[in-house]
Amino acid sequence: MTNEYTLELQKELELLQHDPNLKTPDEMVKGEGILITRTFFGPMTIGERSGGKYTVIKFPQHGFRRTFSEPDLGDLMFKIIEELKRIRNYLAFVSGHSFTMNYIMASSHFMMPQTMEGKSYLNPNMVFPEHRREAENKLRNSLRLSYSTVDSLLNKVTVGSEIDRFISLMGFSLASYENEHSFLSLWKAIETAADIQFKEAINEGGDVEAFRKYLPEAKVKRLTEGKSIMLSSVDKLSVPLKKIGSDFSNNELKHLQELRNNLVHSSINSKESREIIQYYPKLYAVAQRLGYYLMERGKILKDAEKTLRACDIMYKPG
């Protein structure tokens, strides 16, 4: 670990310790909780081939502060950790990066400084002098935009709502180190987006009209006759995917559903494990486009649109 990294980490930890919103356990009443957290995008030390020179690249960090009120100590700790993960997931969803998060959680019973590790991302252009400045500036600017957008979304999206769940699942998919967990989280995010749109269709036109969009007329006729019908996950996915112009075929979706079922209920072989990795980029791009569509329909996109377009991380219609 370089001296620059160690010094920067120490500086960030001191900022947490001296945050004006942080209280000592003796200053806090029973049931009160505090979370102080900051991203940590470690400085990059890049060597030059000539003369033993090196360049240290630093990136902007960002802080988040939350207060809690929960009389049960176990529930209080749970709420603090869940909010920390929510912040981490929103950051990943907006920026495309899984950040390391330094944080302090405190109550009248404890004060715990901790680190939640993220992944390391390096744009290959940063190691080449002729491309470094452009790549560095682009990443730095996108981080600043991402921070402001995440602040807005965290305040605007209701905790526990379906949109909140969608964003968190997308973010966790990026943050996870395990390919299987990433795939399952991403698939669940897409299913959540499909559920949201299916409920919207029912609210707008009633059950029968909603099912007309998803099923052949013969099955809809059974519904009007009072008979039961089944709507599969693939059926639910087909309509929203058509709306965004996805080129996933029904056979591909069925195969992905089978992979998901094998992961959850049994096991997968090496061929299926490779397929999960190969399908992931295309599946994530589809999920991003679904996210854009949902945020636009839910009228929560306006505050995020500048970032999502500038960072080039979300679907841009047209």
C-alpha positions as CSV (number, residue, x, y, z in Angstrom):
1,M,0.0,0.0,0.0
2,T,1.5,3.3,-1.0
3,N,2.2,6.2,1.3
4,E,-0.3,8.3,-0.6
5,Y,-3.0,5.7,-0.1
6,T,-2.3,5.5,3.6
7,L,-2.2,9.2,4.1
8,E,-5.5,9.7,2.2
9,L,-7.2,6.9,4.2
10,Q,-6.0,8.5,7.5
11,K,-7.3,11.9,6.4
12,E,-10.7,10.4,5.5
13,L,-11.0,8.6,8.8
14,E,-10.2,11.8,10.7
15,L,-12.9,13.6,8.8
16,L,-15.4,11.0,10.0
17,Q,-14.2,11.2,13.6
18,H,-14.5,15.0,13.6
19,D,-17.8,15.2,11.9
20,P,-19.9,17.8,13.7
21,N,-23.0,15.6,13.6
22,L,-21.2,12.7,15.5
23,K,-21.9,12.4,19.2
24,T,-20.2,10.2,21.8
25,P,-22.3,7.4,23.4
26,D,-22.6,9.5,26.6
27,E,-24.2,12.4,24.6
28,M,-26.9,10.2,23.1
29,V,-30.2,9.2,24.5
30,K,-31.6,5.7,24.5
31,G,-32.9,4.7,21.1
32,E,-30.9,7.3,19.2
33,G,-28.6,6.2,16.4
34,I,-26.2,8.0,14.0
35,L,-24.5,6.9,10.8
36,I,-21.7,9.0,9.4
37,T,-20.2,7.5,6.2
38,R,-17.9,8.6,3.4
39,T,-16.9,7.1,0.1
40,F,-13.3,6.1,-0.3
41,F,-12.0,6.1,-3.8
42,G,-8.3,5.5,-3.1
43,P,-5.7,7.5,-4.9
44,M,-4.0,5.8,-7.9
45,T,-0.2,5.8,-8.1
46,I,0.9,5.3,-11.7
47,G,4.6,5.0,-12.6
48,E,6.3,6.5,-15.6
49,R,8.7,4.5,-17.7
50,S,11.4,7.2,-17.8
51,G,13.2,8.7,-14.9
52,G,11.4,6.8,-12.2
53,K,8.6,9.4,-12.1
54,Y,5.1,8.6,-10.9
55,T,1.8,10.4,-10.9
56,V,-0.8,10.2,-8.0
57,I,-4.4,10.6,-9.2
58,K,-7.0,11.5,-6.5
59,F,-10.7,11.5,-6.8
60,P,-13.5,13.4,-5.0
61,Q,-15.0,11.7,-1.9
62,H,-18.5,12.3,-0.6
63,G,-20.2,12.1,2.8
64,F,-23.6,11.0,4.0
65,R,-25.2,11.5,7.4
66,R,-28.3,9.8,8.9
67,T,-30.0,9.8,12.3
68,F,-32.3,7.0,13.6
69,S,-34.7,6.5,16.5
70,E,-35.4,3.0,17.5
71,P,-35.8,1.8,21.1
72,D,-34.7,-1.8,20.4
73,L,-30.9,-2.0,20.1
74,G,-30.9,-4.9,17.7
75,D,-33.5,-3.2,15.4
76,L,-31.4,0.0,15.6
77,M,-28.2,-1.7,14.4
78,F,-30.2,-3.4,11.6
79,K,-31.7,-0.1,10.4
80,I,-28.2,1.6,10.4
81,I,-26.6,-1.2,8.4
82,E,-29.5,-1.4,5.9
83,E,-29.3,2.3,5.3
84,L,-25.5,2.0,4.7
85,K,-26.1,-0.8,2.2
86,R,-28.8,1.4,0.5
87,I,-26.4,4.2,0.1
88,R,-23.8,1.8,-1.3
89,N,-26.3,0.3,-3.7
90,Y,-27.6,3.7,-5.0
91,L,-24.0,4.9,-5.6
92,A,-23.3,1.8,-7.6
93,F,-26.5,2.1,-9.6
94,V,-25.9,5.7,-10.5
95,S,-22.1,5.7,-11.0
96,G,-21.4,2.2,-12.1
97,H,-18.8,1.8,-9.4
98,S,-18.9,-0.1,-6.1
99,F,-17.2,2.2,-3.6
100,T,-15.4,1.3,-0.4
101,M,-17.3,3.1,2.4
102,N,-15.6,4.2,5.6
103,Y,-18.3,4.7,8.3
104,I,-19.0,5.2,12.0
105,M,-22.2,3.9,13.5
106,A,-23.0,5.1,17.0
107,S,-25.6,4.9,19.8
108,S,-25.8,5.3,23.5
109,H,-24.3,1.8,23.7
110,F,-21.6,1.8,21.1
111,M,-19.4,3.7,18.6
112,M,-18.1,1.5,15.8
113,P,-15.7,2.7,13.1
114,Q,-15.8,0.2,10.2
115,T,-15.1,-0.2,6.5
116,M,-17.3,-1.7,3.8
117,E,-15.1,-2.8,1.0
118,G,-15.9,-2.1,-2.6
119,K,-14.3,-3.2,-5.9
120,S,-11.4,-1.5,-7.7
121,Y,-12.0,-0.1,-11.2
122,L,-9.3,1.3,-13.4
123,N,-9.9,2.8,-16.8
124,P,-7.0,1.4,-18.9
125,N,-6.6,4.8,-20.5
126,M,-5.3,6.2,-17.2
127,V,-2.0,4.4,-17.5
128,F,-1.2,6.0,-20.8
129,P,0.1,9.6,-20.6
130,E,-1.5,10.6,-23.9
131,H,-5.0,9.6,-22.6
132,R,-4.7,10.0,-18.9
133,R,-5.9,13.6,-18.5
134,E,-9.1,13.0,-20.5
135,A,-9.9,9.7,-18.7
136,E,-9.2,11.2,-15.3
137,N,-11.3,14.3,-15.9
138,K,-14.2,12.2,-17.2
139,L,-14.2,10.0,-14.2
140,R,-13.8,12.9,-11.7
141,N,-16.7,14.8,-13.3
142,S,-18.9,11.7,-13.4
143,L,-18.2,11.1,-9.7
144,R,-19.3,14.6,-8.7
145,L,-22.5,14.3,-10.8
146,S,-23.2,10.9,-9.3
147,Y,-22.8,12.1,-5.7
148,S,-25.3,14.9,-6.2
149,T,-27.7,12.6,-8.0
150,V,-27.5,10.0,-5.3
151,D,-28.3,12.6,-2.7
152,S,-31.4,13.5,-4.6
153,L,-32.6,10.0,-5.3
154,L,-32.1,8.8,-1.7
155,N,-34.3,11.6,-0.5
156,K,-36.9,11.3,-3.3
157,V,-37.4,7.5,-3.5
158,T,-39.4,6.1,-0.6
159,V,-37.5,3.5,1.5
160,G,-39.0,0.1,1.0
161,S,-40.9,1.1,-2.2
162,E,-40.7,-1.1,-5.3
163,I,-38.5,1.5,-7.1
164,D,-36.2,1.6,-4.0
165,R,-36.0,-2.2,-4.2
166,F,-35.2,-2.1,-8.0
167,I,-32.4,0.4,-7.5
168,S,-30.9,-1.5,-4.5
169,L,-31.0,-4.8,-6.4
170,M,-29.2,-3.2,-9.4
171,G,-26.6,-1.7,-7.1
172,F,-26.0,-4.9,-5.2
173,S,-25.6,-6.7,-8.5
174,L,-22.6,-4.4,-9.3
175,A,-21.3,-4.5,-5.7
176,S,-21.2,-8.2,-5.2
177,Y,-18.0,-10.1,-5.8
178,E,-19.8,-13.4,-6.6
179,N,-21.1,-13.9,-10.2
180,E,-24.0,-16.0,-9.0
181,H,-25.2,-13.3,-6.5
182,S,-24.8,-10.6,-9.2
183,F,-26.9,-12.6,-11.7
184,L,-29.6,-13.4,-9.2
185,S,-29.8,-9.8,-7.9
186,L,-30.0,-8.5,-11.5
187,W,-32.7,-11.0,-12.5
188,K,-34.7,-10.1,-9.4
189,A,-34.4,-6.4,-10.3
190,I,-35.8,-7.1,-13.8
191,E,-38.6,-9.1,-12.3
192,T,-39.3,-6.2,-9.9
193,A,-39.5,-3.8,-12.8
194,A,-41.9,-6.1,-14.6
195,D,-44.1,-6.4,-11.5
196,I,-44.3,-2.6,-11.3
197,Q,-45.4,-2.3,-14.9
198,F,-47.9,-5.1,-14.6
199,K,-49.5,-3.5,-11.6
200,E,-49.6,-0.2,-13.5
201,A,-51.4,-1.9,-16.4
202,I,-54.0,-3.3,-14.0
203,N,-54.5,0.1,-12.3
204,E,-54.9,1.8,-15.7
205,G,-57.2,-0.7,-17.4
206,G,-58.4,-3.4,-15.1
207,D,-57.5,-7.0,-14.9
208,V,-58.8,-8.2,-18.3
209,E,-57.3,-5.3,-20.3
210,A,-54.0,-5.8,-18.5
211,F,-53.9,-9.5,-19.3
212,R,-54.7,-8.8,-23.0
213,K,-51.2,-7.1,-23.2
214,Y,-49.5,-10.2,-21.7
215,L,-51.4,-13.2,-23.0
216,P,-52.9,-14.7,-26.1
217,E,-56.7,-14.0,-26.6
218,A,-57.5,-17.6,-25.9
219,K,-56.2,-17.4,-22.4
220,V,-57.8,-14.0,-21.8
221,K,-61.1,-15.6,-22.8
222,R,-60.7,-18.2,-20.1
223,L,-60.2,-15.3,-17.6
224,T,-63.5,-13.7,-18.7
225,E,-65.2,-17.0,-18.3
226,G,-64.1,-17.1,-14.7
227,K,-61.5,-19.8,-15.2
228,S,-58.0,-19.6,-13.7
229,I,-55.0,-18.7,-15.8
230,M,-51.3,-18.6,-15.1
231,L,-49.0,-15.7,-15.9
232,S,-45.4,-16.8,-15.8
233,S,-42.3,-14.6,-15.1
234,V,-41.4,-14.7,-18.8
235,D,-44.9,-13.6,-19.7
236,K,-44.6,-10.6,-17.3
237,L,-41.2,-9.7,-18.7
238,S,-42.1,-9.9,-22.3
239,V,-44.3,-6.7,-22.4
240,P,-41.9,-4.3,-20.7
241,L,-38.9,-5.6,-22.7
242,K,-40.8,-5.0,-25.9
243,K,-41.5,-1.4,-24.8
244,I,-37.8,-0.7,-24.5
245,G,-36.9,-2.5,-27.7
246,S,-35.0,-5.4,-26.1
247,D,-33.9,-8.1,-28.6
248,F,-34.1,-10.9,-26.0
249,S,-36.2,-13.7,-27.4
250,N,-38.7,-15.6,-25.3
251,N,-36.5,-18.7,-25.7
252,E,-33.6,-16.7,-24.2
253,L,-35.7,-15.4,-21.4
254,K,-37.0,-19.0,-20.6
255,H,-33.4,-20.2,-20.6
256,L,-32.4,-17.4,-18.2
257,Q,-35.3,-18.3,-16.0
258,E,-34.1,-21.9,-15.9
259,L,-30.6,-20.7,-14.9
260,R,-32.1,-18.7,-12.1
261,N,-34.2,-21.6,-10.9
262,N,-31.2,-24.0,-11.0
263,L,-29.1,-21.5,-9.0
264,V,-31.8,-21.1,-6.3
265,H,-33.2,-24.6,-6.1
266,S,-30.3,-26.9,-7.1
267,S,-26.9,-26.3,-8.7
268,I,-25.4,-25.3,-12.0
269,N,-22.7,-26.9,-14.0
270,S,-19.6,-25.2,-15.5
271,K,-21.3,-24.6,-18.8
272,E,-24.2,-22.8,-17.1
273,S,-21.7,-20.8,-14.9
274,R,-20.0,-19.5,-18.1
275,E,-23.4,-18.6,-19.5
276,I,-24.3,-16.5,-16.5
277,I,-21.1,-14.5,-17.1
278,Q,-21.7,-14.2,-20.8
279,Y,-25.3,-13.1,-20.5
280,Y,-24.6,-10.6,-17.7
281,P,-23.6,-7.5,-19.7
282,K,-26.6,-7.8,-22.1
283,L,-28.9,-8.4,-19.2
284,Y,-27.6,-5.5,-17.2
285,A,-28.0,-3.2,-20.2
286,V,-31.7,-4.3,-20.4
287,A,-32.1,-3.7,-16.7
288,Q,-30.7,-0.1,-17.1
289,R,-33.2,0.6,-19.8
290,L,-36.0,-0.7,-17.7
291,G,-34.8,1.6,-14.9
292,Y,-34.8,4.6,-17.1
293,Y,-38.3,3.8,-18.2
294,L,-39.6,3.3,-14.7
295,M,-37.9,6.5,-13.4
296,E,-39.4,8.5,-16.3
297,R,-42.9,7.1,-15.7
298,G,-42.6,7.6,-12.0
299,K,-41.6,11.2,-12.5
300,I,-38.4,10.8,-10.4
301,L,-36.0,11.1,-13.4
302,K,-35.8,14.9,-13.6
303,D,-33.3,15.3,-10.8
304,A,-31.2,12.4,-12.0
305,E,-31.4,12.9,-15.8
306,K,-28.3,15.2,-16.0
307,T,-26.1,12.7,-14.3
308,L,-27.5,9.6,-16.1
309,R,-26.9,11.2,-19.4
310,A,-23.6,12.9,-18.7
311,C,-22.1,9.7,-17.1
312,D,-23.4,7.7,-20.1
313,I,-24.5,4.9,-17.7
314,M,-28.2,4.7,-18.5
315,Y,-30.3,4.1,-21.6
316,K,-30.8,7.1,-23.8
317,P,-33.9,6.9,-25.9
318,G,-33.5,7.7,-29.6
